[in-house]
């Protein structure tokens, strides 16, 4: 007899079907969210100034830490816990809610200090107090999301994300056109968080019970604190540059940096998510079969290079016509070279995550820690080496250099723990380096005589894509027919056969 206090897990649905549904809705969520994010971002970038984005960018640092601390890693801990009771969910919900309110009170009182850090701009005081309500609203939905993910029922999570982004984007655009400046970005964030939480409450109809168990907290504390420590360290590195730019340069410079960083990450972040969610479970299944594990590493190395190199190099190439097509005027021109450098850096970020995933699949905690430490140390060294140059480009070049150094360190570590040599890993990617270089050169030459931005953008994309595909066909690269076969019918045949 199951415990009456245990949550239903949905075990009546076959695992293969649940996995397929989860993959479908995760993909739908990611693609649709990115499209909405891009559309709203373009409109707001044309209406608001770099300084407006800089004001809100300064607050995003504290917002990110508040979100991590509000969850405390308990969401991930509940996901990893084999059996979760209603008491566990209710306890974590009340803990998150109480802690988020306390944290909001601290940040509310500390708003003047935040303003002092970032150029002593008093506008940050009311902006921060409004902005930080978003993490409290997000705290209301942490357990809701965890319950759905636990059941591999992510449809409502995807819908909530899209509804929240749509509502927030509409409010942000409306306020921007009405002249509210940075407040349009604040209310975009707050509205998105509030609508998402409300949708999850109405759609799942789960209500916490009026109980709090210290036993429940104790059961998720070990995993929770470990996740919290990792996320905190990662967030420090993620936002270190933003703090430095906002504190030592100017809020306008911060706005330019945050825009370049945001647009450059749209491709690499999605790729990292796909690599993690797809390849880690696959490789973990062969952790005890060295030959099969290495065979899949070879295929994954090639597949990653096949996709990542042309996409991110292509984005860097079309940076100038891309900005001039979608952004009115020249107020974002300074961000173009920053975008291009950060996009190229994204290639190494993706590959570093790939090598980290190899260590994860084998359960090599020391290798995982070594890669994460190397990444963090090189980032901070690069900041210290470039911060006094007072040049945004120098700071960004420093971050790109740090990623290249981390790439080689990660490559060395991954090759040792997997037994798949570093030279072999580089050799796997080498053909696609050549194909990408030739395709980008052809695209660049084709775009030289074109003066109109949007026409140049289309010409460079078309010639680059055609050149890359032709090279793949000429050299009989197996990844092209494999990808085509998968997209055009292989999944359908495998599904019907199962």
N, C-alpha and C positions, 0 to 999 in steps of 0.2 A: 504493500500500500504506500503510495507517495505521501509525503508530508503535506498537510493541508496548507501549510504556510509557504510552500515552495511555489515559485512562479512557473507558469506553463512555458514550455520551451519550443513548442511547435514541432515535436519530433515525428508527428504523423505525416509531415511533408518530406519526401525523399531528399537526401542531402544533395544529390546532383542537381535536382530541380531548384532547391533553395540557392545553391551556388550560382546557377545560371541567372536566376532572378536578381541576386545580389550584384553580380557583374553587370547586368543590363542596367539596373537602376543607378549603380555607382557611375557608370559611364555616362548615362543620360544626365545625371546630376552635374558631373564635372564639366561636360561639354556645354550644357545649357547655362550653367553658372558663369563659365568663362565668357560666353557670348554676351550675356546680360552685363557682366562686369565691364567688358570692353565697350559696349554701346554707351552705357551710363558714363563710363570714364571719359570717353571722347567728348560727349556733350558738356560735362562739367569742366573738362580741361579747356574747352573753348570759351566758357563763360567766366571762369574764375582765374585768379592770378597765381603765379608761383608762390607768392607769400601766403595766400589763403591755404594752399596745400601744405606749406611749411608749418603753419600754425597747428593744423590738425596732425601733421606728421610727427610733431614733437609729442603729442599726446598719445599717439599709437604705441609708443614705447611702454608707457605706464599701463595702457590698456591691455597690452599683450601679457605683461607680468601679472596683472590683476586677474585675467582670465585663467592663467595657469594656476595661480594660488587658490582661486575660487574652487576649482575642481580638485586640487590637491593630489592629482593622479588617481583619485578613487574611481573615476569612470573607467579607465583602463583596467584597474584592479578588479572591478566587477565583471568586466568582459572576460578576464582570465580565470575568474573563480568558477569552478565546475558547477556548483549548485548555489543559486542566489535566491534568498527568500524575500517576501514582501517586507519583512523587517529590515533586511539589508538595504533594500532600495529606499525605504522610508528614512532610515537613519542617515544614509548618504545625502538624501535630498535636504533634510533639515540642517545637517552639518554645512552643506554648501550654501544654503540660503542664509543662515546665521553668519557664517564667515564672510560672505560677500557683502552683507550689510555693514559689518564691522570694518571691512576693508574700504568700503565706499566712504564711511565716516572719516577714516584716517586720510584718504586721498582728498576728500572735501576740505578738511582742515589744512592739508598740506599744499593746496592749490597755489598759494602765494610763493612757496618755495619752488614749485615747478616752474612758475613764471620767472623766478630769479635765475634758474639754471639756463633757461633759453632766452638770452638777451634781455632779461628783466622786462619782458613784454607783458603788461597788465591785462591785455586781451585774453591771455591764456587762463586767467583765473575763472571767469564765468564759462569759457569754452570747456575747460577740463571738468568742471562740476556738472555740466550737461552731458559731455561725452561719456563720463564714467558710469552713468546709469545703464549703459549698454551691457557692461559685463554682469551687472546685477540681473538684468532681464535674461541674459544668456544662461545665468546660473539656474534659472527656473526650468530650463529644458535639458540640462545635462543628463539627469536620470532618465528622462523620456527617451532621449536618443540612445542611451546605453541599453535600455530595455529592448528597443527595436533592433539594434545591432546584435544583441545577444541572441535574438530569435532569427537573425539573418533576414529581417523584414525591413529593408531600408527604403521601401517605396515612399512611405510617409516622410522620412527624413529628407529624401530628394525633393519631394513636393514642397515641404516646409522651407527648404533652402531657396527654391526658386520663387515661391510666393513672397518670402521675406525680402529677397534681393529685388524683386519687381516693385514691391511696395516702397522699400527704402529708396530705390532709384528714382521712382516717380516723385517722391517727396523732395529728394535732393535736387532734381532738375527743376521742379516748380519753384523752390526757394531760391535757387541760383538765378533764375530768370526774374525773380522778384527783388533781387539785389541783396540777399542776405549773406553773401560772401562765405566765409568759413563756416557759418552756422548751417549752411545747406549741407555741408559734409558731415557735421555733427548729427543733425537730425536724420540724415540718410542712414547713418550707423545705428542710431537709437531706434528708428522705425523698423529697420530690418530685423534687429534683435527682438523687438517686441512682437512683431507680426509672426516671426518664426516660432517663438515660444508659445504664443496664443494658438497657432495652428496645431502644434504638437499636442497641446493640452486638449483641444477640441476633438482632434482626430483619434488620439489614443484612448482618451477618457480614463486614463489612470490617475488616481488620486492617492497621495501618500497617507498612510495611517498615522494616527497621533501617538507614535511610539519612537523611542530613541534607545538604541542598544550600544553600550560601550563594547560589548562582545563583537558586534558587527564591525565597528570601527577598527578594533584590534585585528580582525581577520583580514582586512584589506590594507592595513597600514604598511606591512613590509613592501608589497608590490607598489602601493601608492607612493610611498616616499622615494622609492627608486625611480619611478617614472617622473615624479616631480623634480628630482635632482637633475635628471637627464634633460627634461624639457626646459628647466631654468637655465642650464648651461647653454643649451642650443639657442634659446631666445636671447641671451646676453650677446652671443656672437652675431645673431641675426640682426639685432638692432644697434650694435655698437657703433657702426658708421653713422647712423641717423643721429645718435646722441652727440657724437663728435662734430658733425656738420652743423647741427642746430646750436650747439653750445659755443663752438669756436669760429664758425663762419658767419652765417646769417640765416634767418628764417626763409628768405627768398632762395638761398642756395639749398636749403633743406628741401624746399618744395621741388626744385629742379631735380635733386637727387632722388627723392621718393618717387617722382613720376618715372624717371629713367629706370629705377630699380623695379617698380611695379610692372611696367610693360615688359621688361626683359625677363622677368620671372614667370610670366604667364605660360610660356612654353616649357621651360625647364622644370617648374614645379609640377606640372601635370605629368611630365615624363617620369619624374622621380616617384610620384604616386603610383603610376602604372607599373614601373619596375618593381616597386616594393610589394604591391598587392598581387602581382602575377608571378614573379619569379621566386620569391622567398618560399612560398608553399611548395612550388614545384621542386626546387633544389633540396628543400628539407626532407622530402620523401626519399632522396637518394644519398642522404648524409653518410650512410654506412656502405655505400657502393661507390668506391673511389672512381672506377673507370667510367661509370655512367654519369656520375657527378661532374667529372672533368669534360665528358662529351657535351653535356648540356652547357657548361661554362663556355665552351667554344662557340656553340650556337648562339648563346645569349650575347656574348661579346660582339659577334658579327651583326646580330639583329639590332643591338643597341646602336652600334656605329652606323648601320644602314639607315636608321631613322634620325638619330640625334644630330649627326654631323651636317647633313644637308639642310635640315630644318633650322637649326640655330645659326649656322653660317649664313644661310639664306636670309634670315631675319636681320642679321647684322649688316649684310650687304644692302638691303633695301631700306635701311633705317631712315635715310634722308628723305627719299620720296614718300615713305610711309608717314612720317611726321608731317610733311608738307601737304599731303593729301587729306589727312583727317584733322589736323589742327590748323585753325585760321590764324594768319599772321605769323610772326617770327618769335613770339615770346618764349617758345619752347626749344628754339634752335640750340641753345647751350646744352640742352639735355640729350641731343642727338648723339654726339660722340660718347657720352656717358652710357647711353642705351646700347650702343654698338659694343663697347668694351665689356659691359656687364653681360651682354648676350653671349659673347664668346666665352666669358668666364663660366657661363651656365653649362657649357659642354663639359668642363672639368668637374663642376658640381654634380652633374648627373653621373659621370664616371666614378667619382669618389663614392657616391651613394651605391652604385652598382657593386663596387668592391666591398663596401661595408655589408651589403646584402649577402655576399658570398660568405663572410665571416658569420653572419647571423644564421644562415642556413646550416652551418656546421656547429653552431652553439659555442663558438670561440669568443667568450666574453672578454678575454684579454686583448684579442685582436680588435674587437669592437671598440673597447676603451682606448686603445692606442690610436686608432684612426680618428676617433672623436677628439682626442687630446691634440693630435697633430693639427687637425683643422682649426681648433680654437686658438692654439698657440701661434700658428702662422698668421691668423687674422689679426691678433693683437699686436704682433711684431710689425706687421705691415702698417697698421694704424699709427703706431709710435714712430715709424720711419717716415711717414708722409704727412702727418697732421700739421706740422709746422711749415709746410710748403705753402699753405693757404691756397692751394690749387685743388679744385674738385677733381680734375682729370688725374692729377698725381695720386690723390687718395684712392680713386677707382682703379687706376693701374696697379696700385699696391695690393688691392684686394684680388685683382686678377692674378697677379704674381703669386700671392699666397695660395690661391687655388691650384695653380700649376705645381707648386712645391708639394702641397698636400696630395695632389694626384699621384706623384711619383712615390711618396711615402706610402700611400694606400695601396698602390700597385705592388710595392715590395712586400708589404704585410700580407696582402691577399694571395700573392703567388706562393708564399711560404705555407700558409695555413691550408691552402687547397692542393698544393703539390703541382699546380699548373703554372709553369714558369712565366716570369714577367715578359721575357722575349716573345713567348708564344701568345700572350695576351695582346701585346702590341702588334704582332704580326696579324692576328685576327682582324684588327681594325684597319690595318694599313691600306688595303685596296679602297676602302671607302673614303679614306683621307684623300687619296689621289683623285677619285671620281668627283668628290665634293670640290676640290681645288679647281679642277678643269671646268666643272659646271658653273662655279661662281665667276671664274675668269670670263667665260663666254657671256654670261649674263651681264657682267659689268661692262664689257666692250659693247654689247648690244644696246645698253642703256645710255652710253655716252652721248650720242647725237640727239637724244630726245630731251626737249626742254620742259614740256609739261609734266608736272609731278605725277599725276595719276596715270598718264600714259606710260611714263618711264617705269612706274611701279608694276604695271601689267606686263610690259615688255620684259623686264628683268625676271619676274616670276615665271613667265611662260618659257623664256629661253633657258633659264636655269633648270626648270623642271624637265623640259624635253631633253636637254643635254644629259642630265643625270640618268634619266630612264634609258636613253640610247646607250650610254656607257655600260649600264647594267646588262642590257640585252647583248651588246657586242661581246662582252667578256663572260657571258653565260653565268651571271651571278645567281646562285640558287635562291637567295632571299626574295628576289622579285617574283618568280612564279609561285613560291610558297605563300607569300603575302596575298597575291592575286587569287590563288586557289582557296585560301582561307576566307577571304572577303566575298568571293563569288559563289561559294557553295560547299566548301569542306565542312564548315560548322553544321550546315543543314544536313549533310549526309551522316555526320557523326551523331547528330541528335536523333535522326530517324532510326539509326542503327542501334541506339541505346534503349 
